[in-house]
Amino acid sequence: MYTSGAPSDLPASTNRDLRHKGEQSAPDEKQRMPTAVIMAGGRSSRMRATHGPAHKALVDVLGVSMLERNLATLFGQGFDDVTVVSSADEPAIVEWVSARGADLAKVASAKIRGHIECEPLGTIGVLGALALDGDVLVVNVDNLSAIDLRALVRAQRDSGAAMTVAVHEEPFSIPFGEVRVDNGCIVEYAEKPQRRLLVSSGTYVVGRKARESIEPGKPTNVPELIARLIARGESVGAFKHDAPWIDVNDDAGIRAAESLITANVERFSTGAVTR
């Protein structure tokens, strides 16, 4: 089933419910994973400038598209209700969700939906337009990782936070010589040192209070939402992990992702993928 921020002009054949029911009994409500949303919007300008015409969601990494890798990770970790958000300018993603995505959902006894973002709503604003209940897991299609998403959801539920952000330490190289000065004298000189900074992994569990803070139809970015929640006295949790993770936005990123997955192949299982 496809939804959009405005009346859809998709062919009737694509406006169908892609739910596929499994034969297993439903899990206990407390253990059930929430709806997951894959953010696959944006213009993908860096990827197209360096790699080719396809949107990054449909670019292959070791023979499997990034959208499929994210979907397989979600299905493999028990998230059986997934919505893929894409731009109205990217019909190839709509076609992929309606065909390949539906096939993967059938294998996983899961449900997949698409949502077309008719106007850009920032990195998190679309949550104000989706009819969702409870917590929502949000992942970005250009992030490939082996994060324990179930543990992230448990951390959110146990803490009662309005929102929880997955975070990790990322190394950054300073391209200059760093100096430390005391009383006008250099006491230490480090040539192009490397620092490890705690950064967002682009993966979130967004609770009801956080979603209600997003004005429907108004562009909202993650930093803006977090600042709004903190200003209102709400708690925003940090789920620190050390799982392999990479942000893939250009051709060099693809090569780096292939190396990372090859080095951690047992942690990057594509679970639900069948070819």
N, C-alpha and C positions, 0 to 999 in steps of 0.2 A: 504494500500500500504506500502510495506517495502522498505527501502533504506539502503545502507551500505557504508562503506568506501572502499569496494572492491567488486568485482562481487559476487553476492549472490548465494549460493547454496541451498536456501530454495525451497521447493516444489512450483510448480506454483500456487497451491491453496492458498498459503499464500501471494503471491505477487499480492494482489488485492487492489483496492481502496475501503476503508471502509467508503466512504462518504455517508451520509444519509441526504437528503434534507428535510427540514421542509416546512410547508405550510405558515408560517408567512412571512410577508414582511420583507426585509432586513433592519436592523437598519441604521440610519444615519451614514455615514463613520466616523464622528468625535466621535460618541458614541460607535462605534464598538470596541469590545475588540480584542487585538492582538492575534497572534498565541501563544499558551502556550506550553512549553517544560517541560516534567517530566523527570528528571534525575534518571534513575534506573540502572545505571551501577555499577561498583565496584564488589568486590569479596564477600561482605557481610560476612567477616570472623568472626567478633565478634558475629553476630547473629547466625551463624551456630555453633560456638563453645559453645554457651550457650542455644540455643533453638531447633535446629534441622537442617535438611538438606536443607530446602527451602531458597531461596534468600529472603532477608528482604522485598522486594517489594510484595511478595506473602504471607507473614506472616499475620495472622489475628489479628486484635485488636477488641475485642468485636464482633467477628464473621464476620468482613469485612476486607479484605486485605488492607494493606496500599496503594497499587497501586489503588485499587478501591476507597478508601476514597479520595485520591487526585484527581482522575478523577471526582468523583461525586461533589467535591467542585468546581472544575473548571467549569463543566457543569452547576452547580447550580448558579454560579455567571456570567453566560453569555459568557464564553469562549467556542466557538463552533468549534475551530480548534486546535487540540491537537496532539503533537508528543511525543511518548514515546521512550526514548533512553535507550538501554540496551546493554550488552556485547554479543559478539558472543558465549560466553561460557554459556549463560543462555537461552536455547531454551524454557524453561517453560514460560518465560516472553513473548517471541514471540507468543507462543500458546495462552496465556491469552489475549493478545492484539487482536489477530485475531479472537477470539471467544467471550469471555465475554466482552472485551472492545468494540468490534463491536456492541454487543447487547445494551450496555449502550449508545453508540453513537446514535444508532437508536432511542432509547427512547427519547434522548435529542435533536433530529434533528441536530446532530453535526457530525463532521468529526474527525476520529482518524487515525493516521499513526504510524508506528514503524520505528525506525532507529537503525540498528545494528552497534555498534562501534567495528570495527575489531581490532583496537589497542587502548589502553588506551590513552585518550586525556586530562586527568586532569579533574578538576571540571567544566570547562566552555569551553574547547577547541573545543568541538563538534559543537558549534555555527559557527565555521569557515567552517564547512563541510556541513551545512544545507542550502538549498536554501530558504531563508526567506526574507520577505520585512518588512520594518518599525521596530517598537518596537517589542520585544519578551519578554514574561513573562517566567521566569525560576523558577521552584520549584523542590525541592529534595524529592524523594519518602519517605525518612525516617524522614521527618519533617511533623508532623500533626499539623495543626493550624486552627484558625478561623479568620485569617487576612482578612480584607476587600480588596481583590485583585483589585477590580474595583477602589477603592480610590488610591491604589498604582499606578495603571496605570495613573490615572488622575494627580497625583503628578508629575510623569515623564513628561507627556505631557505639563503640565503648566509650569514646570521649564525649559524645554529645555535642561536638563542635558544629558550627554552622557550615563549615567546609573544611576539607582536609586536602593538603597539597603534597604529592610525592616529591621528595627532594633528595639530592645526592651531591657528592663532592665531584667537581669537574676540574681537571688541571688546565691552567692557563699559563702560557709563556709570555713573559714581558719582553718585548723586542729591543730593549735598551739595557744598558748597564745601570743597575740600581745602587745608589749610594746611601749610606747612613752617615749623617753629619752631627758632630757634637762640638759646640763652642767654635764653630767655623772651621773645624778640621774633619776630614774624612776618616772615619774609624772602621768602615767596612765597605767593600766594593764587590758586588756580585754581578757577574756578566750574564745577562739574559736569564734571570732566575725564573723558576716555575712556581706558581702558587696554586693551591687547591682551594676553590671557593664553593660554598654551599649554594646550589642553584635549584630552580624549579625543574622538575622532569616533565613538565607539560601534561601531567596526568592528575586528575582531581576527582574527589567525591564531593558533590555539591548537594547540600541538604535543602530541606524545604525553605528554611529561613533565608538562606542565601539566594535561592531561586526567586523568592518573593521580593528580593531587593533589586531584581532586574526588571526594569520597565519594559513591557512588551513593545516591540517595534523600535526601540532606541538602541543604537550601537553601544555595546559595553565590552570593555576589555578586562582580562583577568586582574591586572594590578588595580584597576579602578574598583572592581567589585570587592576585592580584599580590603582596600582602603576604606570603602564604605562600611563594610562589616565591622572592622576594627573601630571606626569612629562611633558606631552604634553600640559598642561594648560587647560585640559577639566574639566568640572564640574561633580562630582559624588554626587548625592543627597542621603539624608538619610530620609526615611519615618518611623517615630517613631510611634509605635502602642502599645497598651496594651492588645491585644487579647491573649487568651490562646494559648500556643505554646509548643511543645515538640519535642526533637530529640530522635528517637527510633532506637537504634543500637544493643540491646541485650535483653535477657529475662527480666532483671530487668526493662528495658525501656518499654517493653510491659505492664508490670503490672502498671507502673507509668502512661502510656498513657491511660490505661483503667480507672484509677482513675480520671485523668484529664477530660476525655470525659464524664464520668458519672456525674461529678460535674458541667459540663458545657454543658449538653446534648442539650440544645436549640441552642447553638452556633456551635455545630458540626453536623449540619444536613447533612445527606448523600444524600439529594436531589434526584439525578438521579438513586439511587440504587433501583433495583427491584429484588425480589427473589420469 
